[in-house]
C-alpha cells in the first residue's frame, strides 16, 4: 500500500455505469495492509459526497477508525486512495467481523426495529431470517433472539407472519400491536 493512485470520482450509494470500477490494485493494497497489520490512511468519500482522510487499523472486513475511536466498515467503492503508514496496528480487542458487517447491513437506519424471540435453534433461525435481514443471538439451545429493521410497524408485522413459526415480539409495542391486528384479520378472513 505504498503507492498512491490518482483520485477517482466516487459518489452516490451505488455504482453507476459512468463511475470507474474499484481498482484491483486498491483491493490488493487493502488486503496487504490487513495481512501485515499495518496502519493505513484512507481518502474516503462518504454517502453525502464529503471527502475526508481517515487513519485506520484494518482488520479483516473492518477497520478501527483512530479519530472516532470505533470499529467501522468502509465501502471500497468510496475509498479513493489507501496508503500504508509503516506503523503497526495497535487496535483494541477486535469484534467478530462477520457479525459486525451483518449488523450493519441488517440494521441500516430503518425507522422501526423489532426484537423477537423465535422458538427455533440459531442455525434454523438464520435460514428463516438471513443475516442480511436480522442480527441473531442464541437464546439457549432451542430459541434465537433476532433484531430486524423495517420501514414501518405494519411491514414488520407482515414479515414476521410470513415466517410461519412460533415467535414472541419482545419490543416495540407498536410492532406487537400491528402483528396482533394482522393476526386477528387473518383469523376473521378464514372463518
N, C-alpha and C positions, 0 to 999 in steps of 0.2 A: 504494500500500500504506500510505497514511497513516491510513486509517480503521480502527477496531477494531470487531470484532463480538463479540457475547456468546459465551461458551464453549459448545461443544456436547459432549454425551457421546459419546465415540468409544472403544469398547473392543472387544477381540477381534481376530481376524485377518481376518475378512471381514465385509462389511456384512450386517446383519440387517434384516428388514422394519421393526423398531421404531426403527432408527437413522435420523437425519436424513441427507439427501443432502449431497454435497460442494457447498458454496456456489459458484455461478458467480463471485461477487464475489471469493472467496478465490482461485480459479484465475486470475482476471484480475490480482489483486494479485501473485501469484507470477510470472506471465508478464511483468508490467510490471517487476518487480524484476530478472528475468533480462535483459530487453532493455536496461534502463538501467544494468546493472552496479552495483546498489545493495545494500549490506549489509542484511540482514534479520534480525529477531528472530522466532523461531518459538516458539509454545507448542505442545508436541508430546507426545502420549501414546504410549508405546511398547507393544509387544505384551503386556507384563505389566500394562498399565494405569497405569504410573507417568507422571505429568505432569512435564515439565521445560521449561526455557527454553533454547533453542539460538540462538546467534548464528552466522549462516551467510553465506557469499558464494555466492549462487545462480548456477549456470551450466548452462544447458540442462536436462537431466534430473537433474542432480546439484547438490550444494551442498558447499562446503568448510566443514566444521564447525570454527570457530575455537577452541573449547575442546579438542576432541580432535585438532586439527591433522591432519585426514584428510578425504579425499573420502568423502561419504556419499550414500545415496539415502534419501529420506523419503517414506513413503506419504502421499499427500494426504488420504486418509480419516482419518488420525491427526493432521493439523495442525488445531489448534483455532483458532489465530489467527496471523496474519503481519503484522508491522509494519515498514515501511521505516525505517531509522535515519537516512537522509540522507547516510550515508558511502558513498564509492565502494568497490567491492570491491578487494581487494589480494591476490588469490589467487595461489598458485604455479602453475606450468605445469599447465594442466588436462589430465586424461586424456581419452580418447575416450569420450564419454558412452554411446554405444550399446554399446560393448564392456563398460563397467563395469556397466551395467544388466543386460546379458545374463549376465555372470558372476555377478551377484547372484542372478538367477533360476535359472540352471542349476546353480550350485554351492551352493545354500542348505545349511544344516547337515545334509547327509547323513552317515550314519555311515561310508560307504565311498566312496572316489573312485578312479577309474581313469583312467590316461593311455594313450591308444592312438595309433598311427600308422596312419592309413587311407590306402591307396595310391590316392587319387583327388585331383584338384585341389580347392582350397578351395571353389570355387563348388558343385561336386558334393557335397562333404562337408557343406556347410550344408543341402543338400536332403535328404541322408540322415539327418543328425543336426541337427535345427533348433537355432538359437541359444538357445532356451529350454531345451534339453536338455544342450547341451555348449558349451564355450568353445573356439573354433577358432584355430589359428595355422598359416599355411602352412609347409610343410617342403619348400622347393624348388617347382618348377612342378607336380609330379605326386603330391604327398603332402600330408597335413594331420595335424597333431598336435591331438588333441581331449581335453579333460578333461571327464569325465562323473561325476556323483554318483548314488548309488543307495542303497537300503535295506540291501542285503547283496551279497556277492560272487556268489552264485548268480543273483540277479536281474540284476546287471550282465552276467554271462556270457550269460544268455538274451537280453538286449537286444543284445549285441554279435553273437551268432549270427544274430539277425534281420536284421542289416544286409546279410548276403549278399555281402560284399565282403572281399577280402584285407585283413588288418589284423595289426598287431603290438601286443601288450599290453606297454607299457613298464614299468608298475608299477601296482598292487602285485602281489606274488606270489600272494596269496590269490585274486585275480580270475583270474590266469593259470591257476592250478590248477583253479578251478571251470570255466573255459572248456574246458580240456583234458578234464576229466571229462565234461562235457556233449557235447563233440565225439565222444569215444570211444563214449558211449552212443548217439549218433545213428548212427554207423558200424555199431555192433553191431546196432541195431534194423533197419538197412537191408541186412543180409547175407542 
